[in-house]
C-alpha cells in the first residue's frame, strides 16, 4: 500500500468520525426535546379521552408523532442506510374525530411509535451523543495539558486528578487514547443508533407492506414494458421486413411476366429481389437480436456483454467472473440493462473509455459500468435509468448511480440470483 493510499484512508476515517459526531450531536440536541414533547403530549391527550377533550386532540397529536417518526425514518435511511418502512393503517377519508382517534389507537404502528419515544430519549440519546463526546472531550484534555489546569482547582479529567503539569499531561494522554478509540467506534455508534430506531419502529408487517407495494409497481411496469415491446416488434415487422417481403413478391410476379418478353429487365429485377431478401434477413436478425440475442442464449451473459462491448465506438474493458449461468430471464434483464447504460454513456456522457465488471457473490449478480464522461447522470423522470431500475425491480434488483459533475459515472446493478 502506498503512502498516498494510507493517508487517504486516514483522511476518510477522520472525515467519517467528524461527520458521525456532527450528525450525532444534531440528533441528540433536536431529537431529545422532540421525543419528550411528543411523549408528554400523547400521554396527556390519551388521558383526556374519557372527558371528551382527547377525542379532538389525539388525532392531531398522533399525526405529529407520526411526522416526527417519519422524519427519523428519513434520517435513518440517508445517514445510516437503515430503511424503516412505515406500516400505518390507512384512515377513511373525511372520518370524524371519534373514528380517527380510535382508528389510530387501534393501529399497532401507533403503539410502536409511542414505545420508541422513551427508548429514543434514553438509549437513542446516548448512542447519538457519544460520537460527539468522543470527539470533543479529548479537546478538553489537550487544553488542560496546554495550561488550562492552572486556572482549575481540584479538577478531574476522566479518572485523572489534575493538580500539576505532570497530571495535566496525563489528562492530555488520556485525551489521545479517547480520540484514538473514537476513530473506530464513532461511526458504529451512530449506526447502532439508527439500528435501534429500526428495531423499535420497524416491523415485519411494514416490510411486507413495502414489499407488496414494490412488487405491485414492478409488475405493472413489467406489463407496460412488455406491451410496449410487443408494439415495437409489430411496428418493426410491419414497416421493415414485411414491407420488403411484399415488394419481393411483387417483383417476382413481374419477373415471371418478363422472363420471355424482356430477359434483361427480368435479370435486373432478380438482382433487386436478392438485395431486398438480404435486407429483410438483416432486419429480421436485428429484430431477433433485440428480442433475445443469440449469443446470450448460446454462450451466456459474459460473452454477450463482451460482444456488446466490441460494437461500441469507444475503448471498453470487460471483466467477467461468473462461475455459472443465471436463469434466462435474469440474464436477459441484466444484458439489456447493461446495453441501455452503455448507450447512455456513448450518447450523453461523452466518454472515451468504459469499464464493465460482472461478478457473482453471495447469491447476488453484480454489474458495474464505469465511464470517464462528464457525469451528471441522475435517476429521474425522462431518464433512461428509470426504465433500467424498473427492469431490475422485476427481479428484486436494485440500481445505484454515482455521477458527480465532471465525472466519472459509476452505475451499479445488483440482481439476487443463483448460478447453475
Secondary structure as UniProt FT lines:
FT   HELIX           3..47
FT   HELIX           49..51
FT   HELIX           53..80
FT   TURN            93..94
FT   HELIX           97..105
FT   HELIX           108..119
FT   HELIX           120..124
FT   HELIX           125..145
FT   TURN            146..147
FT   HELIX           148..151
FT   STRAND          155..157
FT   TURN            158..159
FT   STRAND          160..162
FT   HELIX           165..201
FT   HELIX           204..236
FT   HELIX           237..241
FT   HELIX           242..261
FT   HELIX           263..292
FT   HELIX           294..299
FT   HELIX           301..310
FT   STRAND          315..321
FT   HELIX           328..344
FT   HELIX           345..349
FT   STRAND          353..361
FT   TURN            362..363
FT   STRAND          364..371
FT   TURN            381..382
FT   HELIX           384..393
FT   TURN            394..396
FT   STRAND          398..403
FT   TURN            405..406
FT   STRAND          409..416
//
